[in-house]
Amino acid sequence: MSAARALDISSDRILDGLLTLMSCHGAIRAGQRLSQKEMSLLLSQLEEMNLSTNCPHGRPIIKTFSYYEIEKMFKRTV
């Protein structure tokens, strides 16, 4: 294979794709059970990071609820 046709792995696009793939494969899946300790550790690690509020696919990773919304979910609104 000639040098001109060799894959340039330093390309930002390729690197971004690889990192996205790695993050998805290492993600916690829906329905996966976690211990209280694992959940606490994940939240602690998340607080330390300077991240987007969405995963690479656009799904939100953080959701903020108002007190009213929480009351409404549990049918406690008057």
PDB file of N, CA, C and O in Angstrom:
ATOM      1  N   MET A   1       0.858  -1.180   0.000  1.00  0.00           N
ATOM      2  CA  MET A   1       0.000   0.000   0.000  1.00  0.00           C
ATOM      3  C   MET A   1       0.897   1.234   0.000  1.00  0.00           C
ATOM      4  O   MET A   1       1.845   1.319   0.781  1.00  0.00           O
ATOM      5  N   SER A   2       0.600   2.170  -0.862  1.00  0.00           N
ATOM      6  CA  SER A   2       1.420   3.372  -0.952  1.00  0.00           C
ATOM      7  C   SER A   2       1.128   4.296   0.224  1.00  0.00           C
ATOM      8  O   SER A   2       0.083   4.208   0.869  1.00  0.00           O
ATOM      9  N   ALA A   3       2.077   5.176   0.478  1.00  0.00           N
ATOM     10  CA  ALA A   3       1.927   6.129   1.588  1.00  0.00           C
ATOM     11  C   ALA A   3       0.730   7.033   1.360  1.00  0.00           C
ATOM     12  O   ALA A   3       0.077   7.434   2.323  1.00  0.00           O
ATOM     13  N   ALA A   4       0.425   7.363   0.119  1.00  0.00           N
ATOM     14  CA  ALA A   4      -0.702   8.248  -0.196  1.00  0.00           C
ATOM     15  C   ALA A   4      -2.036   7.585   0.121  1.00  0.00           C
ATOM     16  O   ALA A   4      -3.008   8.269   0.443  1.00  0.00           O
ATOM     17  N   ARG A   5      -2.088   6.266   0.034  1.00  0.00           N
ATOM     18  CA  ARG A   5      -3.346   5.545   0.273  1.00  0.00           C
ATOM     19  C   ARG A   5      -3.458   5.044   1.704  1.00  0.00           C
ATOM     20  O   ARG A   5      -4.500   4.506   2.080  1.00  0.00           O
ATOM     21  N   ALA A   6      -2.421   5.205   2.509  1.00  0.00           N
ATOM     22  CA  ALA A   6      -2.452   4.742   3.893  1.00  0.00           C
ATOM     23  C   ALA A   6      -3.474   5.546   4.694  1.00  0.00           C
ATOM     24  O   ALA A   6      -3.697   6.729   4.435  1.00  0.00           O
ATOM     25  N   LEU A   7      -4.073   4.899   5.644  1.00  0.00           N
ATOM     26  CA  LEU A   7      -5.065   5.552   6.496  1.00  0.00           C
ATOM     27  C   LEU A   7      -4.384   6.540   7.428  1.00  0.00           C
ATOM     28  O   LEU A   7      -3.456   6.184   8.154  1.00  0.00           O
ATOM     29  N   ASP A   8      -4.849   7.776   7.403  1.00  0.00           N
ATOM     30  CA  ASP A   8      -4.304   8.820   8.268  1.00  0.00           C
ATOM     31  C   ASP A   8      -5.096   8.831   9.566  1.00  0.00           C
ATOM     32  O   ASP A   8      -6.151   9.461   9.641  1.00  0.00           O
ATOM     33  N   ILE A   9      -4.599   8.140  10.591  1.00  0.00           N
ATOM     34  CA  ILE A   9      -5.347   8.043  11.842  1.00  0.00           C
ATOM     35  C   ILE A   9      -5.232   9.300  12.687  1.00  0.00           C
ATOM     36  O   ILE A   9      -5.871   9.398  13.734  1.00  0.00           O
ATOM     37  N   SER A  10      -4.434  10.258  12.254  1.00  0.00           N
ATOM     38  CA  SER A  10      -4.330  11.506  13.000  1.00  0.00           C
ATOM     39  C   SER A  10      -5.463  12.469  12.644  1.00  0.00           C
ATOM     40  O   SER A  10      -5.607  13.522  13.265  1.00  0.00           O
ATOM     41  N   SER A  11      -6.255  12.108  11.656  1.00  0.00           N
ATOM     42  CA  SER A  11      -7.368  12.957  11.232  1.00  0.00           C
ATOM     43  C   SER A  11      -8.339  13.157  12.396  1.00  0.00           C
ATOM     44  O   SER A  11      -8.703  12.198  13.077  1.00  0.00           O
ATOM     45  N   ASP A  12      -8.751  14.391  12.619  1.00  0.00           N
ATOM     46  CA  ASP A  12      -9.687  14.696  13.699  1.00  0.00           C
ATOM     47  C   ASP A  12     -11.003  13.943  13.542  1.00  0.00           C
ATOM     48  O   ASP A  12     -11.585  13.495  14.530  1.00  0.00           O
ATOM     49  N   ARG A  13     -11.467  13.806  12.321  1.00  0.00           N
ATOM     50  CA  ARG A  13     -12.738  13.122  12.067  1.00  0.00           C
ATOM     51  C   ARG A  13     -12.664  11.652  12.450  1.00  0.00           C
ATOM     52  O   ARG A  13     -13.591  11.118  13.059  1.00  0.00           O
ATOM     53  N   ILE A  14     -11.581  11.008  12.100  1.00  0.00           N
ATOM     54  CA  ILE A  14     -11.404   9.594  12.426  1.00  0.00           C
ATOM     55  C   ILE A  14     -11.265   9.429  13.938  1.00  0.00           C
ATOM     56  O   ILE A  14     -11.871   8.536  14.529  1.00  0.00           O
ATOM     57  N   LEU A  15     -10.476  10.281  14.547  1.00  0.00           N
ATOM     58  CA  LEU A  15     -10.286  10.215  15.996  1.00  0.00           C
ATOM     59  C   LEU A  15     -11.611  10.446  16.720  1.00  0.00           C
ATOM     60  O   LEU A  15     -11.921   9.741  17.680  1.00  0.00           O
ATOM     61  N   ASP A  16     -12.383  11.412  16.276  1.00  0.00           N
ATOM     62  CA  ASP A  16     -13.683  11.679  16.893  1.00  0.00           C
ATOM     63  C   ASP A  16     -14.592  10.458  16.770  1.00  0.00           C
ATOM     64  O   ASP A  16     -15.279  10.097  17.725  1.00  0.00           O
ATOM     65  N   GLY A  17     -14.597   9.829  15.610  1.00  0.00           N
ATOM     66  CA  GLY A  17     -15.414   8.631  15.404  1.00  0.00           C
ATOM     67  C   GLY A  17     -15.000   7.486  16.306  1.00  0.00           C
ATOM     68  O   GLY A  17     -15.846   6.789  16.868  1.00  0.00           O
ATOM     69  N   LEU A  18     -13.697   7.293  16.444  1.00  0.00           N
ATOM     70  CA  LEU A  18     -13.196   6.231  17.316  1.00  0.00           C
ATOM     71  C   LEU A  18     -13.549   6.490  18.772  1.00  0.00           C
ATOM     72  O   LEU A  18     -13.962   5.571  19.481  1.00  0.00           O
ATOM     73  N   LEU A  19     -13.394   7.726  19.227  1.00  0.00           N
ATOM     74  CA  LEU A  19     -13.724   8.058  20.612  1.00  0.00           C
ATOM     75  C   LEU A  19     -15.223   7.909  20.879  1.00  0.00           C
ATOM     76  O   LEU A  19     -15.626   7.456  21.950  1.00  0.00           O
ATOM     77  N   THR A  20     -16.040   8.290  19.903  1.00  0.00           N
ATOM     78  CA  THR A  20     -17.488   8.124  20.031  1.00  0.00           C
ATOM     79  C   THR A  20     -17.843   6.650  20.149  1.00  0.00           C
ATOM     80  O   THR A  20     -18.642   6.271  21.005  1.00  0.00           O
ATOM     81  N   LEU A  21     -17.260   5.822  19.303  1.00  0.00           N
ATOM     82  CA  LEU A  21     -17.511   4.387  19.329  1.00  0.00           C
ATOM     83  C   LEU A  21     -17.078   3.777  20.663  1.00  0.00           C
ATOM     84  O   LEU A  21     -17.794   2.962  21.245  1.00  0.00           O
ATOM     85  N   MET A  22     -15.903   4.179  21.138  1.00  0.00           N
ATOM     86  CA  MET A  22     -15.406   3.656  22.410  1.00  0.00           C
ATOM     87  C   MET A  22     -16.315   4.059  23.562  1.00  0.00           C
ATOM     88  O   MET A  22     -16.575   3.254  24.457  1.00  0.00           O
ATOM     89  N   SER A  23     -16.799   5.290  23.548  1.00  0.00           N
ATOM     90  CA  SER A  23     -17.658   5.744  24.645  1.00  0.00           C
ATOM     91  C   SER A  23     -18.986   4.994  24.639  1.00  0.00           C
ATOM     92  O   SER A  23     -19.520   4.677  25.702  1.00  0.00           O
ATOM     93  N   CYS A  24     -19.520   4.711  23.465  1.00  0.00           N
ATOM     94  CA  CYS A  24     -20.785   3.979  23.382  1.00  0.00           C
ATOM     95  C   CYS A  24     -20.626   2.540  23.863  1.00  0.00           C
ATOM     96  O   CYS A  24     -21.490   2.020  24.569  1.00  0.00           O
ATOM     97  N   HIS A  25     -19.535   1.903  23.485  1.00  0.00           N
ATOM     98  CA  HIS A  25     -19.320   0.517  23.885  1.00  0.00           C
ATOM     99  C   HIS A  25     -19.056   0.390  25.383  1.00  0.00           C
ATOM    100  O   HIS A  25     -19.332  -0.654  25.974  1.00  0.00           O
ATOM    101  N   GLY A  26     -18.526   1.441  25.998  1.00  0.00           N
ATOM    102  CA  GLY A  26     -18.256   1.406  27.424  1.00  0.00           C
ATOM    103  C   GLY A  26     -19.395   1.948  28.265  1.00  0.00           C
ATOM    104  O   GLY A  26     -19.296   2.002  29.491  1.00  0.00           O
ATOM    105  N   ALA A  27     -20.475   2.351  27.615  1.00  0.00           N
ATOM    106  CA  ALA A  27     -21.588   2.986  28.328  1.00  0.00           C
ATOM    107  C   ALA A  27     -22.398   1.974  29.124  1.00  0.00           C
ATOM    108  O   ALA A  27     -22.413   0.779  28.829  1.00  0.00           O
ATOM    109  N   ILE A  28     -23.061   2.489  30.127  1.00  0.00           N
ATOM    110  CA  ILE A  28     -23.989   1.679  30.904  1.00  0.00           C
ATOM    111  C   ILE A  28     -25.259   1.554  30.083  1.00  0.00           C
ATOM    112  O   ILE A  28     -25.772   2.552  29.576  1.00  0.00           O
ATOM    113  N   ARG A  29     -25.762   0.361  29.950  1.00  0.00           N
ATOM    114  CA  ARG A  29     -26.939   0.106  29.119  1.00  0.00           C
ATOM    115  C   ARG A  29     -28.229   0.309  29.906  1.00  0.00           C
ATOM    116  O   ARG A  29     -28.247   0.189  31.131  1.00  0.00           O
ATOM    117  N   ALA A  30     -29.288   0.611  29.201  1.00  0.00           N
ATOM    118  CA  ALA A  30     -30.604   0.744  29.829  1.00  0.00           C
ATOM    119  C   ALA A  30     -30.959  -0.577  30.500  1.00  0.00           C
ATOM    120  O   ALA A  30     -30.801  -1.646  29.910  1.00  0.00           O
ATOM    121  N   GLY A  31     -31.441  -0.493  31.734  1.00  0.00           N
ATOM    122  CA  GLY A  31     -31.833  -1.690  32.472  1.00  0.00           C
ATOM    123  C   GLY A  31     -30.690  -2.366  33.223  1.00  0.00           C
ATOM    124  O   GLY A  31     -30.914  -3.295  34.000  1.00  0.00           O
ATOM    125  N   GLN A  32     -29.468  -1.900  32.989  1.00  0.00           N
ATOM    126  CA  GLN A  32     -28.320  -2.494  33.688  1.00  0.00           C
ATOM    127  C   GLN A  32     -28.381  -2.100  35.161  1.00  0.00           C
ATOM    128  O   GLN A  32     -28.562  -0.926  35.485  1.00  0.00           O
ATOM    129  N   ARG A  33     -28.232  -3.070  36.043  1.00  0.00           N
ATOM    130  CA  ARG A  33     -28.299  -2.806  37.478  1.00  0.00           C
ATOM    131  C   ARG A  33     -26.952  -2.319  37.990  1.00  0.00           C
ATOM    132  O   ARG A  33     -25.899  -2.848  37.633  1.00  0.00           O
ATOM    133  N   LEU A  34     -27.014  -1.301  38.831  1.00  0.00           N
ATOM    134  CA  LEU A  34     -25.815  -0.756  39.460  1.00  0.00           C
ATOM    135  C   LEU A  34     -26.029  -0.742  40.968  1.00  0.00           C
ATOM    136  O   LEU A  34     -27.148  -0.566  41.451  1.00  0.00           O
ATOM    137  N   SER A  35     -24.941  -0.929  41.698  1.00  0.00           N
ATOM    138  CA  SER A  35     -25.026  -0.820  43.153  1.00  0.00           C
ATOM    139  C   SER A  35     -25.095   0.656  43.536  1.00  0.00           C
ATOM    140  O   SER A  35     -24.799   1.530  42.721  1.00  0.00           O
ATOM    141  N   GLN A  36     -25.483   0.925  44.765  1.00  0.00           N
ATOM    142  CA  GLN A  36     -25.540   2.303  45.257  1.00  0.00           C
ATOM    143  C   GLN A  36     -24.152   2.939  45.172  1.00  0.00           C
ATOM    144  O   GLN A  36     -24.022   4.116  44.836  1.00  0.00           O
ATOM    145  N   LYS A  37     -23.124   2.158  45.476  1.00  0.00           N
ATOM    146  CA  LYS A  37     -21.746   2.653  45.425  1.00  0.00           C
ATOM    147  C   LYS A  37     -21.357   3.032  43.988  1.00  0.00           C
ATOM    148  O   LYS A  37     -20.732   4.070  43.770  1.00  0.00           O
ATOM    149  N   GLU A  38     -21.725   2.192  43.009  1.00  0.00           N
ATOM    150  CA  GLU A  38     -21.419   2.481  41.604  1.00  0.00           C
ATOM    151  C   GLU A  38     -22.133   3.748  41.129  1.00  0.00           C
ATOM    152  O   GLU A  38     -21.550   4.560  40.410  1.00  0.00           O
ATOM    153  N   MET A  39     -23.393   3.913  41.531  1.00  0.00           N
ATOM    154  CA  MET A  39     -24.147   5.106  41.137  1.00  0.00           C
ATOM    155  C   MET A  39     -23.526   6.363  41.739  1.00  0.00           C
ATOM    156  O   MET A  39     -23.383   7.377  41.057  1.00  0.00           O
ATOM    157  N   SER A  40     -23.161   6.296  43.004  1.00  0.00           N
ATOM    158  CA  SER A  40     -22.544   7.445  43.672  1.00  0.00           C
ATOM    159  C   SER A  40     -21.222   7.809  43.017  1.00  0.00           C
ATOM    160  O   SER A  40     -20.926   8.987  42.817  1.00  0.00           O
ATOM    161  N   LEU A  41     -20.425   6.798  42.682  1.00  0.00           N
ATOM    162  CA  LEU A  41     -19.138   7.030  42.026  1.00  0.00           C
ATOM    163  C   LEU A  41     -19.332   7.691  40.664  1.00  0.00           C
ATOM    164  O   LEU A  41     -18.606   8.622  40.318  1.00  0.00           O
ATOM    165  N   LEU A  42     -20.303   7.216  39.894  1.00  0.00           N
ATOM    166  CA  LEU A  42     -20.572   7.810  38.582  1.00  0.00           C
ATOM    167  C   LEU A  42     -20.981   9.277  38.704  1.00  0.00           C
ATOM    168  O   LEU A  42     -20.519  10.116  37.931  1.00  0.00           O
ATOM    169  N   LEU A  43     -21.837   9.584  39.660  1.00  0.00           N
ATOM    170  CA  LEU A  43     -22.263  10.970  39.842  1.00  0.00           C
ATOM    171  C   LEU A  43     -21.108  11.854  40.298  1.00  0.00           C
ATOM    172  O   LEU A  43     -21.003  13.007  39.878  1.00  0.00           O
ATOM    173  N   SER A  44     -20.247  11.321  41.149  1.00  0.00           N
ATOM    174  CA  SER A  44     -19.063  12.080  41.592  1.00  0.00           C
ATOM    175  C   SER A  44     -18.134  12.365  40.421  1.00  0.00           C
ATOM    176  O   SER A  44     -17.624  13.476  40.280  1.00  0.00           O
ATOM    177  N   GLN A  45     -17.916  11.353  39.580  1.00  0.00           N
ATOM    178  CA  GLN A  45     -17.054  11.529  38.416  1.00  0.00           C
ATOM    179  C   GLN A  45     -17.672  12.525  37.432  1.00  0.00           C
ATOM    180  O   GLN A  45     -16.963  13.333  36.833  1.00  0.00           O
ATOM    181  N   LEU A  46     -18.984  12.464  37.271  1.00  0.00           N
ATOM    182  CA  LEU A  46     -19.677  13.372  36.351  1.00  0.00           C
ATOM    183  C   LEU A  46     -19.535  14.819  36.804  1.00  0.00           C
ATOM    184  O   LEU A  46     -19.342  15.711  35.978  1.00  0.00           O
ATOM    185  N   GLU A  47     -19.630  15.057  38.111  1.00  0.00           N
ATOM    186  CA  GLU A  47     -19.485  16.416  38.641  1.00  0.00           C
ATOM    187  C   GLU A  47     -18.108  17.000  38.365  1.00  0.00           C
ATOM    188  O   GLU A  47     -17.966  18.214  38.219  1.00  0.00           O
ATOM    189  N   GLU A  48     -17.089  16.144  38.293  1.00  0.00           N
ATOM    190  CA  GLU A  48     -15.714  16.595  38.080  1.00  0.00           C
ATOM    191  C   GLU A  48     -15.416  16.919  36.619  1.00  0.00           C
ATOM    192  O   GLU A  48     -14.419  17.576  36.319  1.00  0.00           O
ATOM    193  N   MET A  49     -16.275  16.462  35.711  1.00  0.00           N
ATOM    194  CA  MET A  49     -16.019  16.619  34.280  1.00  0.00           C
ATOM    195  C   MET A  49     -16.624  17.904  33.738  1.00  0.00           C
ATOM    196  O   MET A  49     -17.632  18.397  34.246  1.00  0.00           O
ATOM    197  N   ASN A  50     -15.993  18.437  32.700  1.00  0.00           N
ATOM    198  CA  ASN A  50     -16.518  19.578  31.976  1.00  0.00           C
ATOM    199  C   ASN A  50     -17.048  19.046  30.643  1.00  0.00           C
ATOM    200  O   ASN A  50     -16.358  19.077  29.624  1.00  0.00           O
ATOM    201  N   LEU A  51     -18.294  18.557  30.680  1.00  0.00           N
ATOM    202  CA  LEU A  51     -18.860  17.877  29.524  1.00  0.00           C
ATOM    203  C   LEU A  51     -20.087  18.580  28.980  1.00  0.00           C
ATOM    204  O   LEU A  51     -20.682  19.444  29.624  1.00  0.00           O
ATOM    205  N   SER A  52     -20.436  18.186  27.791  1.00  0.00           N
ATOM    206  CA  SER A  52     -21.701  18.591  27.204  1.00  0.00           C
ATOM    207  C   SER A  52     -22.820  17.933  28.005  1.00  0.00           C
ATOM    208  O   SER A  52     -22.573  16.981  28.745  1.00  0.00           O
ATOM    209  N   THR A  53     -24.018  18.421  27.867  1.00  0.00           N
ATOM    210  CA  THR A  53     -25.149  17.812  28.553  1.00  0.00           C
ATOM    211  C   THR A  53     -25.775  16.686  27.740  1.00  0.00           C
ATOM    212  O   THR A  53     -26.794  16.125  28.142  1.00  0.00           O
ATOM    213  N   ASN A  54     -25.169  16.348  26.593  1.00  0.00           N
ATOM    214  CA  ASN A  54     -25.692  15.287  25.740  1.00  0.00           C
ATOM    215  C   ASN A  54     -24.604  14.293  25.372  1.00  0.00           C
ATOM    216  O   ASN A  54     -23.423  14.636  25.307  1.00  0.00           O
ATOM    217  N   CYS A  55     -25.023  13.052  25.133  1.00  0.00           N
ATOM    218  CA  CYS A  55     -24.095  12.028  24.657  1.00  0.00           C
ATOM    219  C   CYS A  55     -23.774  12.303  23.185  1.00  0.00           C
ATOM    220  O   CYS A  55     -24.385  13.186  22.583  1.00  0.00           O
ATOM    221  N   PRO A  56     -22.827  11.565  22.594  1.00  0.00           N
ATOM    222  CA  PRO A  56     -22.485  11.792  21.185  1.00  0.00           C
ATOM    223  C   PRO A  56     -23.670  11.617  20.220  1.00  0.00           C
ATOM    224  O   PRO A  56     -23.646  12.153  19.112  1.00  0.00           O
ATOM    225  N   HIS A  57     -24.707  10.866  20.635  1.00  0.00           N
ATOM    226  CA  HIS A  57     -25.875  10.664  19.779  1.00  0.00           C
ATOM    227  C   HIS A  57     -26.948  11.723  19.996  1.00  0.00           C
ATOM    228  O   HIS A  57     -27.978  11.715  19.322  1.00  0.00           O
ATOM    229  N   GLY A  58     -26.708  12.636  20.939  1.00  0.00           N
ATOM    230  CA  GLY A  58     -27.664  13.710  21.177  1.00  0.00           C
ATOM    231  C   GLY A  58     -28.610  13.471  22.340  1.00  0.00           C
ATOM    232  O   GLY A  58     -29.434  14.329  22.657  1.00  0.00           O
ATOM    233  N   ARG A  59     -28.501  12.312  22.979  1.00  0.00           N
ATOM    234  CA  ARG A  59     -29.384  12.041  24.116  1.00  0.00           C
ATOM    235  C   ARG A  59     -28.891  12.812  25.337  1.00  0.00           C
ATOM    236  O   ARG A  59     -27.686  12.903  25.568  1.00  0.00           O
ATOM    237  N   PRO A  60     -29.811  13.363  26.116  1.00  0.00           N
ATOM    238  CA  PRO A  60     -29.392  14.113  27.312  1.00  0.00           C
ATOM    239  C   PRO A  60     -28.792  13.180  28.365  1.00  0.00           C
ATOM    240  O   PRO A  60     -29.252  12.052  28.541  1.00  0.00           O
ATOM    241  N   ILE A  61     -27.767  13.659  29.059  1.00  0.00           N
ATOM    242  CA  ILE A  61     -27.189  12.869  30.144  1.00  0.00           C
ATOM    243  C   ILE A  61     -27.540  13.471  31.498  1.00  0.00           C
ATOM    244  O   ILE A  61     -27.302  12.858  32.538  1.00  0.00           O
ATOM    245  N   ILE A  62     -28.107  14.671  31.478  1.00  0.00           N
ATOM    246  CA  ILE A  62     -28.516  15.342  32.712  1.00  0.00           C
ATOM    247  C   ILE A  62     -29.888  15.958  32.484  1.00  0.00           C
ATOM    248  O   ILE A  62     -30.151  16.554  31.440  1.00  0.00           O
ATOM    249  N   LYS A  63     -30.745  15.807  33.462  1.00  0.00           N
ATOM    250  CA  LYS A  63     -32.078  16.416  33.389  1.00  0.00           C
ATOM    251  C   LYS A  63     -32.338  17.099  34.719  1.00  0.00           C
ATOM    252  O   LYS A  63     -32.198  16.485  35.777  1.00  0.00           O
ATOM    253  N   THR A  64     -32.713  18.355  34.670  1.00  0.00           N
ATOM    254  CA  THR A  64     -33.028  19.117  35.869  1.00  0.00           C
ATOM    255  C   THR A  64     -34.545  19.227  35.992  1.00  0.00           C
ATOM    256  O   THR A  64     -35.236  19.576  35.035  1.00  0.00           O
ATOM    257  N   PHE A  65     -35.044  18.926  37.180  1.00  0.00           N
ATOM    258  CA  PHE A  65     -36.467  19.016  37.459  1.00  0.00           C
ATOM    259  C   PHE A  65     -36.708  20.119  38.481  1.00  0.00           C
ATOM    260  O   PHE A  65     -35.953  20.268  39.442  1.00  0.00           O
ATOM    261  N   SER A  66     -37.756  20.878  38.265  1.00  0.00           N
ATOM    262  CA  SER A  66     -38.153  21.867  39.271  1.00  0.00           C
ATOM    263  C   SER A  66     -38.907  21.132  40.380  1.00  0.00           C
ATOM    264  O   SER A  66     -39.348  19.997  40.203  1.00  0.00           O
ATOM    265  N   TYR A  67     -39.043  21.787  41.501  1.00  0.00           N
ATOM    266  CA  TYR A  67     -39.793  21.208  42.616  1.00  0.00           C
ATOM    267  C   TYR A  67     -41.224  20.907  42.174  1.00  0.00           C
ATOM    268  O   TYR A  67     -41.780  19.865  42.519  1.00  0.00           O
ATOM    269  N   TYR A  68     -41.811  21.816  41.415  1.00  0.00           N
ATOM    270  CA  TYR A  68     -43.173  21.626  40.910  1.00  0.00           C
ATOM    271  C   TYR A  68     -43.273  20.370  40.035  1.00  0.00           C
ATOM    272  O   TYR A  68     -44.226  19.600  40.158  1.00  0.00           O
ATOM    273  N   GLU A  69     -42.289  20.167  39.153  1.00  0.00           N
ATOM    274  CA  GLU A  69     -42.310  18.991  38.275  1.00  0.00           C
ATOM    275  C   GLU A  69     -42.237  17.695  39.076  1.00  0.00           C
ATOM    276  O   GLU A  69     -42.906  16.716  38.742  1.00  0.00           O
ATOM    277  N   ILE A  70     -41.440  17.687  40.115  1.00  0.00           N
ATOM    278  CA  ILE A  70     -41.338  16.489  40.960  1.00  0.00           C
ATOM    279  C   ILE A  70     -42.658  16.244  41.683  1.00  0.00           C
ATOM    280  O   ILE A  70     -43.128  15.108  41.754  1.00  0.00           O
ATOM    281  N   GLU A  71     -43.256  17.306  42.218  1.00  0.00           N
ATOM    282  CA  GLU A  71     -44.562  17.162  42.856  1.00  0.00           C
ATOM    283  C   GLU A  71     -45.597  16.621  41.872  1.00  0.00           C
ATOM    284  O   GLU A  71     -46.403  15.759  42.221  1.00  0.00           O
ATOM    285  N   LYS A  72     -45.571  17.125  40.659  1.00  0.00           N
ATOM    286  CA  LYS A  72     -46.515  16.705  39.629  1.00  0.00           C
ATOM    287  C   LYS A  72     -46.321  15.219  39.283  1.00  0.00           C
ATOM    288  O   LYS A  72     -47.302  14.497  39.098  1.00  0.00           O
ATOM    289  N   MET A  73     -45.079  14.765  39.196  1.00  0.00           N
ATOM    290  CA  MET A  73     -44.808  13.355  38.892  1.00  0.00           C
ATOM    291  C   MET A  73     -45.413  12.428  39.939  1.00  0.00           C
ATOM    292  O   MET A  73     -45.870  11.330  39.620  1.00  0.00           O
ATOM    293  N   PHE A  74     -45.411  12.880  41.189  1.00  0.00           N
ATOM    294  CA  PHE A  74     -45.923  12.069  42.285  1.00  0.00           C
ATOM    295  C   PHE A  74     -47.340  12.476  42.684  1.00  0.00           C
ATOM    296  O   PHE A  74     -47.844  12.101  43.742  1.00  0.00           O
ATOM    297  N   LYS A  75     -47.967  13.261  41.792  1.00  0.00           N
ATOM    298  CA  LYS A  75     -49.356  13.701  41.985  1.00  0.00           C
ATOM    299  C   LYS A  75     -49.561  14.360  43.332  1.00  0.00           C
ATOM    300  O   LYS A  75     -50.513  14.050  44.048  1.00  0.00           O
ATOM    301  N   ARG A  76     -48.653  15.283  43.677  1.00  0.00           N
ATOM    302  CA  ARG A  76     -48.715  16.013  44.939  1.00  0.00           C
ATOM    303  C   ARG A  76     -49.027  17.490  44.728  1.00  0.00           C
ATOM    304  O   ARG A  76     -48.925  18.284  45.664  1.00  0.00           O
ATOM    305  N   THR A  77     -49.405  17.866  43.512  1.00  0.00           N
ATOM    306  CA  THR A  77     -49.704  19.272  43.237  1.00  0.00           C
ATOM    307  C   THR A  77     -51.123  19.605  43.665  1.00  0.00           C
ATOM    308  O   THR A  77     -52.015  18.758  43.641  1.00  0.00           O
ATOM    309  N   VAL A  78     -51.303  20.816  44.043  1.00  0.00           N
ATOM    310  CA  VAL A  78     -52.628  21.267  44.485  1.00  0.00           C
ATOM    311  C   VAL A  78     -53.185  22.236  43.466  1.00  0.00           C
ATOM    312  O   VAL A  78     -54.294  22.742  43.637  1.00  0.00           O
TER     313      VAL A  78
END
